[in-house]
Amino acid sequence: MVAVGADRDGTLGEKRAADRGIPTFVLKVPDHPTREDWDAALTEAVAGHAPDIIVLAGFMKLVGKHFLERFEGRTLNTHPALSPSFPGMHGARDALDHGVKVTGCTLFVVDDGVDTGPIVAQAAVPVLDDDTEDSLHERIKTVERVTLVDAIGRMAREGFTVTGRKVTIP
């Protein structure tokens, strides 16, 4: 089953899903007594849709232990850098600050680190001399969307395995 969840109201993903009749849900961290309670509620909400693959793209929250244990090896996210370089929220800025000539995007299996999970797919994006953080990040997002759709489509159609740090799509 397909569903779209968000951690705040009014996301574009939630709107697009609702417009197409796809189930949606919103679970905000402040609506729960603790972060662990939110994680448990998120886990149950996602489990209610029986997903084979969970994609956290645009979901700017770290999921907790309960969620990761329940969906181990099936939760994916994107990062605007070529992992393992420049983890965290500012991949484009960090790439510019470091002076790299090529950066890109990474699709990875979520683990308990920050942008540290096994890599599913990567795509390169050149860093231009006149790039700003915004211009570079926009170019990365364009490539990231294509990479995400291609890889998730293949994973859904063909299956995949995660063995240690290696992700294989037959």
C-alpha positions in Angstrom: 0.0 0.0 0.0 1.1 3.6 -0.6 0.7 6.4 1.9 2.3 9.7 2.7 3.1 10.8 6.2 4.5 14.1 7.4 5.7 15.7 10.6 4.0 19.0 9.9 0.8 20.3 8.2 0.6 21.5 4.7 3.5 19.8 3.0 3.5 19.5 -0.8 3.9 15.8 -0.6 0.8 15.5 1.6 -1.2 17.8 -0.7 -0.2 15.9 -3.8 -1.0 12.5 -2.2 -4.4 13.8 -1.0 -5.3 15.2 -4.4 -4.7 11.7 -5.8 -6.6 9.8 -3.2 -3.5 8.4 -1.5 -3.9 8.1 2.3 -2.0 10.7 4.3 -1.3 11.3 8.0 0.5 13.9 10.0 2.3 13.3 13.3 3.9 16.3 14.9 6.6 15.8 17.6 5.1 18.5 19.9 1.8 16.7 20.0 3.4 13.8 21.9 4.7 13.9 25.5 8.2 12.7 24.5 10.2 12.1 21.4 10.0 8.4 22.1 6.2 8.6 22.3 6.3 10.3 18.9 8.6 7.6 17.5 6.2 4.9 18.8 3.2 6.7 17.2 5.0 7.1 13.9 6.0 3.5 13.9 2.4 2.3 14.4 1.1 4.8 11.8 3.5 3.6 9.2 3.0 -0.1 10.1 -0.7 0.4 9.6 0.1 0.8 5.9 2.2 -2.4 5.7 5.0 -0.9 3.7 7.7 -2.8 1.9 9.8 0.4 1.5 9.7 3.6 3.6 11.1 6.8 2.0 11.9 9.7 4.3 12.8 12.2 1.6 12.0 15.7 2.8 11.3 14.3 6.3 13.7 16.4 8.3 13.6 14.4 11.5 15.7 11.5 12.8 13.6 8.4 13.5 14.2 6.6 16.7 15.2 3.1 17.8 11.6 1.8 17.9 11.1 2.8 14.2 14.5 1.6 13.0 14.0 -1.8 14.7 10.6 -2.3 13.2 11.6 -1.2 9.6 15.3 -2.2 9.6 16.7 -2.4 6.1 13.5 -0.9 4.5 13.8 2.7 5.4 15.5 5.0 2.9 16.5 8.6 2.8 18.3 11.0 0.5 21.2 13.3 1.3 22.5 16.3 -0.7 26.1 15.1 -0.9 28.1 12.1 -2.0 28.2 10.2 1.3 30.2 9.6 3.3 31.2 13.3 2.7 29.4 16.2 4.4 26.8 14.5 6.6 24.1 16.6 8.2 21.7 19.2 7.1 24.1 21.4 5.1 25.7 19.2 2.5 25.7 21.9 -0.3 27.1 24.5 2.0 29.8 22.2 3.4 30.8 21.1 -0.1 31.2 24.8 -1.2 33.2 25.6 2.0 35.5 22.6 1.4 36.1 23.7 -2.2 35.2 20.4 -3.9 34.7 20.4 -7.6 32.1 17.6 -7.6 29.3 16.8 -5.1 26.0 15.2 -5.6 23.3 13.2 -3.9 23.1 9.8 -2.1 20.1 7.5 -1.5 20.8 5.3 1.5 19.3 2.9 3.9 18.7 4.6 7.2 20.6 3.4 10.3 21.1 5.0 13.7 23.7 7.4 12.5 23.3 10.7 10.6 23.5 10.0 6.8 25.7 6.9 7.5 23.6 4.0 6.2 24.4 1.6 3.4 24.4 3.4 0.0 21.7 2.5 -2.6 22.5 5.0 -5.3 24.5 8.1 -5.9 24.7 10.7 -8.6 27.3 13.4 -9.2 26.7 17.1 -9.6 29.5 19.5 -10.7 30.3 22.5 -8.5 30.4 25.6 -10.6 32.7 28.5 -9.9 29.8 30.9 -9.4 27.6 28.5 -7.3 25.9 29.7 -4.2 24.6 27.4 -1.6 21.1 27.8 -3.0 22.0 27.3 -6.7 24.1 24.2 -5.9 21.4 22.8 -3.6 18.7 23.3 -6.3 20.8 21.5 -8.9 21.5 18.7 -6.4 17.7 18.4 -5.7 16.9 18.0 -9.4 19.4 15.1 -9.7 18.3 13.7 -6.3 14.6 13.4 -7.5 15.6 11.5 -10.6 17.9 9.2 -8.7 15.3 8.6 -6.0 12.5 7.8 -8.4 14.7 5.5 -10.5 16.1 3.6 -7.6 12.9 3.2 -5.6 11.1 2.1 -8.8 13.7 -0.6 -9.4 13.7 -1.7 -5.7 9.9 -2.0 -5.8 9.8 -3.9 -9.0 12.9 -6.1 -8.7 13.4 -6.3 -4.9 16.6 -5.6 -3.1 18.9 -7.0 -0.3 21.0 -5.3 2.3 24.0 -7.3 3.4 26.2 -5.3 5.8 27.0 -2.1 4.0 26.1 -3.4 0.5 22.7 -2.8 -1.1 21.9 -5.0 -4.1 19.1 -4.6 -6.6 19.0 -7.6 -8.9 
